Amino acid sequence: MPQLPLPDVLDELRARLTDPDALVRAVAAGKRRSETPRWSRVELRPVTIKGNRLLQVVATSDRPHTSNVDFGDPLVAELLAEPFGNWHVETTTETIQLRVTKKGEAQVSRQAASRDAADTAHDRKKAYLLPPDDPIYDVIGGNAAKRRQVDAFLRALDATLGDARPKRIVDLGCGNAYLTFAAYRYLTLKGLDTEVVGVDIREDQRKRNTELAERLGWAGKVTFVAGTILDAPVDSADVVLALHACDTATDEALARAVEWGAEYILAAPCCHHDLASQLKKHSSPIVGQPILRERFADVLTDTLRALILRQLGYKVEVAEFVDSAHTPRNLLIRARRGAAPAGADEYRALLGEWQVSPWLARALPAS
């Protein structure tokens, strides 16, 4: 790879970083030999706030600090002068990667714009339910891929709720709470008076998310508790969300939703180890190879979950909620209470054929 004079390359990057029509995203990280920048990582991207096209700069040391500046702001030159070891700059036409060698020279690689960058450029014109430049993202963060997932989930939530006006939504296993905050923001924009509760096992997440809710001015309406899905101190829910809860944690969320008599459930399952381990004993060649057993366990687990919910009076749909290019775990179980119980024969047939015991059935013996 040819080595180029570093000042020349930095001048080129400055032209890319100050072009609001071309820049998609840029990240600076790492350090040069014997030098340390003020921040461990800096991310830049265009945003539109109150009709103004601005450059958002998220600088991270111990914690992220966000600034929204004009594209001609001196901050860009200051960042380029910092001794970062690497720059990654995505534009609508190409991706440029810069690595500073030990001798202080620039190693540069280029490639045509990635699909993600092209999608991001297109996203500027796409009608989002919650726009990618909505002010809440200035507080909660989230890259382009995360915002697409949030939008896809909000579309599923909107389609599921219809004209319903839920009073309490509980997000089980909320993590960084992108969905918790986005759901509240979107529903309040629709005029709904809704309370949203996020549950996560980690106390540090509870504190972080609570601080973000306070910064957004939502402390009375968006709250967080620390605890397991099964034991968290929440007494009711109209809507239960569970995005990418691993293995039987999805079952725990479904069991808790049934316990509360939740009207609506939206769960995006993650890994499926429980049934996969039980299927090892089965003689069918379908589950003879580990990779085939894993994939079949995904399908069987979610089929049984849907059938259990149907027997409990839920109308259930299993759908793809975001393109698989963004996440391979892209199925969504959508359920609405109020249907006639059904699915018992199909459920018993599957149990008899595969000789498995679903975790959710053990948690809800009546199923």
C-alpha positions in Angstrom: 0.0 0.0 0.0 1.5 3.4 -1.0 2.4 5.8 1.7 1.5 9.5 1.2 2.3 12.8 3.0 0.0 13.0 6.0 -0.9 16.7 5.6 -2.1 16.2 2.0 -4.4 13.4 3.1 -5.8 15.3 6.1 -6.6 18.2 3.7 -8.6 15.8 1.6 -10.4 14.5 4.6 -11.3 18.0 5.7 -12.9 18.6 2.3 -15.0 15.4 2.8 -15.9 16.2 6.4 -17.1 19.7 5.6 -19.4 18.7 2.7 -22.9 18.3 4.0 -24.2 16.7 0.8 -21.5 14.0 0.6 -20.6 13.0 4.2 -22.4 10.0 5.5 -20.3 9.2 8.6 -16.7 9.5 9.9 -14.9 7.9 12.8 -11.5 8.8 14.3 -9.9 6.4 16.8 -6.6 5.0 18.0 -3.4 7.0 18.6 -0.1 7.6 16.9 3.3 6.6 18.2 4.2 8.4 21.4 1.1 10.7 21.1 -2.4 10.5 22.6 -5.4 12.4 21.4 -7.8 14.2 23.8 -10.6 11.6 23.0 -10.5 7.9 22.6 -13.0 8.1 19.7 -14.8 10.7 17.7 -17.8 10.1 15.4 -19.1 12.7 12.9 -22.3 12.7 10.8 -24.7 15.1 9.3 -28.0 15.9 11.1 -30.9 18.2 10.4 -32.2 20.1 13.4 -35.0 22.6 13.0 -34.4 22.7 9.3 -30.7 23.4 9.6 -28.1 21.0 8.2 -25.5 20.6 11.0 -22.5 18.4 11.7 -22.9 16.3 14.8 -19.7 15.4 16.7 -19.8 12.7 19.4 -16.5 12.8 21.2 -15.8 10.0 23.7 -13.4 9.9 26.6 -14.9 8.5 29.8 -18.4 9.2 28.4 -19.8 10.6 25.1 -20.1 14.4 24.6 -22.3 15.6 21.7 -21.9 18.9 19.8 -23.9 20.1 16.8 -21.9 22.6 14.8 -21.8 24.3 11.3 -19.9 22.4 8.7 -17.4 25.2 8.5 -16.8 25.2 12.2 -13.1 25.3 13.3 -13.8 22.1 15.3 -13.3 20.0 12.2 -9.7 21.3 11.8 -9.1 20.8 15.5 -10.1 17.2 15.2 -7.9 16.6 12.2 -5.0 18.1 14.1 -5.4 15.5 17.0 -3.0 12.6 16.8 -5.5 9.9 15.9 -4.0 6.8 14.5 -7.0 6.0 12.2 -9.7 7.7 10.3 -12.7 6.0 8.6 -14.7 8.4 6.4 -17.8 7.3 4.5 -19.3 9.5 1.8 -22.1 8.9 -0.7 -19.5 7.8 -3.3 -16.6 6.2 -1.5 -15.1 5.0 1.8 -11.6 6.3 2.7 -9.6 4.6 5.4 -6.5 6.3 6.7 -3.8 4.7 9.0 -0.9 6.7 10.3 2.3 4.7 10.3 5.0 4.7 12.9 7.0 7.1 10.7 4.0 9.5 10.6 3.1 8.8 7.0 -0.4 8.1 5.7 -1.5 4.7 4.4 -4.8 5.2 2.5 -7.2 2.7 1.1 -10.3 3.5 -0.9 -13.4 1.6 -2.1 -16.7 2.4 -3.6 -19.5 3.4 -1.2 -20.7 0.5 0.8 -24.3 -0.6 0.7 -24.8 0.8 4.1 -23.5 4.2 3.1 -25.7 4.3 0.0 -28.7 3.3 2.1 -27.9 6.0 4.6 -27.7 8.6 1.8 -31.1 7.3 0.6 -32.4 7.4 4.2 -32.3 11.2 4.1 -35.3 11.1 1.8 -37.1 8.2 3.4 -40.2 8.9 5.4 -39.4 7.6 8.9 -41.9 7.2 11.7 -39.3 8.7 13.9 -36.8 10.7 11.8 -33.1 9.8 12.1 -32.4 13.4 13.1 -35.1 13.5 15.8 -33.6 15.4 18.8 -33.9 12.3 21.1 -30.9 10.8 19.2 -28.8 13.7 20.3 -29.2 12.3 23.8 -29.5 8.5 23.4 -27.1 8.1 20.4 -27.5 5.3 17.9 -25.9 4.8 14.5 -27.7 4.6 11.1 -28.2 0.8 11.4 -29.7 1.1 14.9 -32.0 3.9 13.8 -33.3 1.7 10.9 -34.0 -1.1 13.4 -35.8 1.4 15.6 -37.9 2.6 12.7 -38.7 -1.0 11.6 -39.8 -1.8 15.2 -41.9 1.3 15.5 -43.7 0.3 12.2 -44.4 -3.1 13.7 -45.6 -1.5 17.0 -47.8 1.0 15.1 -49.4 -1.7 13.0 -50.0 -3.9 16.0 -51.6 -1.2 18.2 -53.8 0.4 15.5 -56.1 2.8 17.3 -55.4 1.4 20.7 -54.3 3.8 23.5 -52.2 1.7 25.9 -51.5 3.2 29.3 -48.4 1.2 30.2 -45.7 -0.3 28.0 -43.0 -2.5 29.5 -39.7 -3.2 27.7 -38.2 -6.3 29.2 -34.4 -6.6 28.8 -34.2 -3.0 27.6 -30.4 -2.7 27.6 -29.5 0.8 26.3 -33.2 1.5 25.9 -33.3 2.7 22.3 -36.7 1.1 21.9 -37.9 2.3 25.3 -37.2 6.0 24.5 -38.2 5.7 20.8 -41.5 4.1 21.6 -42.4 6.8 24.1 -41.3 9.6 21.7 -43.3 8.2 18.8 -46.5 7.5 20.8 -46.5 10.9 22.4 -46.1 12.5 19.0 -49.3 10.6 18.1 -51.0 12.2 21.1 -51.0 9.2 23.4 -50.6 9.6 27.2 -48.4 6.6 27.8 -46.1 5.4 30.6 -43.1 3.3 29.5 -41.0 1.1 31.9 -37.7 -0.4 31.0 -36.4 -3.5 32.8 -32.8 -4.6 32.7 -30.8 -6.8 35.1 -27.9 -4.4 35.3 -28.1 -1.6 37.9 -25.6 0.5 35.9 -28.0 0.4 32.9 -30.8 1.5 35.1 -28.8 4.5 36.4 -27.7 5.5 32.9 -31.1 5.2 31.3 -32.7 7.1 34.2 -30.2 9.9 33.7 -31.1 10.0 30.0 -34.8 10.2 30.8 -34.1 13.1 33.1 -32.1 14.9 30.4 -35.0 14.4 28.0 -37.5 15.8 30.5 -39.4 12.5 30.7 -38.5 11.4 34.2 -42.1 11.0 35.3 -43.2 9.0 32.2 -40.2 6.9 31.2 -38.8 4.9 34.2 -36.4 2.1 34.7 -36.0 -0.7 37.2 -33.2 -3.2 37.7 -34.1 -6.9 38.0 -34.6 -10.1 36.1 -37.4 -10.4 33.7 -39.3 -12.8 35.9 -38.8 -10.9 39.2 -38.7 -7.2 38.2 -41.0 -5.2 40.4 -43.6 -4.3 37.8 -47.2 -5.2 38.4 -48.9 -4.7 35.0 -48.5 -4.0 31.4 -50.8 -3.3 28.4 -48.0 -3.8 25.9 -44.9 -6.0 26.4 -41.7 -5.5 24.3 -38.7 -7.8 24.3 -36.1 -7.2 21.6 -33.4 -9.8 21.1 -33.7 -11.4 24.6 -31.4 -14.4 24.5 -32.6 -18.0 24.6 -35.2 -18.6 27.3 -35.2 -14.9 28.2 -37.7 -14.5 25.4 -39.8 -17.2 27.0 -39.5 -15.4 30.3 -40.8 -12.2 28.7 -43.7 -14.1 27.1 -44.6 -15.7 30.4 -44.5 -12.4 32.2 -46.7 -10.8 29.5 -49.3 -13.6 29.9 -49.1 -13.3 33.7 -50.0 -9.6 33.4 -52.7 -10.3 30.8 -51.0 -7.9 28.4 -53.1 -7.0 25.4 -50.2 -6.8 23.0 -46.8 -8.6 22.8 -43.9 -7.8 20.5 -40.9 -10.1 20.9 -37.9 -10.5 18.6 -36.2 -13.7 19.7 -32.4 -14.2 19.7 -30.5 -17.5 20.2 -32.4 -20.7 20.8 -30.2 -23.0 22.9 -32.8 -24.7 25.1 -34.5 -26.8 22.4 -31.3 -27.2 20.4 -29.7 -29.1 23.3 -32.8 -31.3 23.6 -32.8 -32.1 19.9 -29.3 -33.7 20.1 -31.0 -36.9 21.3 -33.3 -37.1 18.2 -32.4 -39.5 15.4 -33.7 -37.4 12.5 -31.0 -36.3 10.0 -32.6 -32.9 10.1 -30.9 -32.3 13.4 -27.9 -34.6 12.9 -25.5 -31.8 12.0 -24.9 -29.0 14.5 -25.6 -26.1 12.0 -28.8 -27.7 10.8 -29.9 -28.5 14.4 -29.3 -24.9 15.4 -31.3 -23.5 12.5 -34.1 -26.0 13.0 -34.2 -25.2 16.7 -34.8 -21.6 15.8 -37.9 -22.5 13.7 -39.3 -25.1 16.1 -38.9 -22.9 19.2 -40.7 -19.9 17.6 -43.4 -22.2 16.2 -44.1 -23.7 19.6 -44.1 -20.2 21.2 -46.7 -19.1 18.8 -48.8 -22.2 19.3 -48.7 -21.8 23.1 -49.8 -18.1 22.8 -52.6 -19.2 20.5 -53.9 -21.7 23.0 -53.9 -18.9 25.6 -56.2 -16.7 23.5 -53.7 -14.6 21.5 -53.8 -14.0 17.8 -50.2 -14.5 16.7 -48.2 -13.5 13.7 -44.5 -14.3 13.1 -43.0 -11.8 10.7 -39.7 -10.3 9.5 -39.4 -6.8 11.0 -36.1 -5.6 9.6 -34.0 -6.6 6.6 -31.6 -9.5 7.3 -28.7 -7.4 6.0 -28.9 -5.4 9.2 -29.4 -8.3 11.7 -29.7 -12.1 11.2 -32.1 -12.2 14.2 -34.9 -10.4 12.4 -38.1 -12.3 13.3 -40.8 -10.7 15.3 -43.5 -12.5 17.3 -46.6 -10.2 17.3 -49.5 -11.2 19.5 -52.8 -9.6 20.4 -55.1 -10.9 23.2 -58.8 -11.7 22.5 -58.8 -14.5 20.0 -60.5 -17.9 20.5 -58.0 -20.5 21.9 -56.6 -22.6 19.1 -53.5 -24.6 18.0 -53.7 -27.4 20.6 -53.6 -30.3 18.1 -50.7 -28.9 16.1 -48.8 -28.2 19.4 -49.3 -31.8 20.7 -48.3 -33.2 17.3 -45.0 -31.3 17.3 -44.2 -32.3 20.8 -44.9 -35.9 20.0 -42.7 -35.9 16.8 -39.7 -34.1 18.3 -39.9 -35.1 22.0 -39.1 -31.7 23.4 -40.2 -29.7 26.4 -40.5 -26.0 25.6 -39.4 -23.7 28.5 -42.5 -21.5 28.0 -44.8 -24.5 28.4 -43.0 -25.4 31.7 -43.5 -21.8 32.9 -47.2 -21.9 31.9 -48.4 -25.5 32.7 -51.9 -24.8 31.5 -50.6 -24.5 27.9 
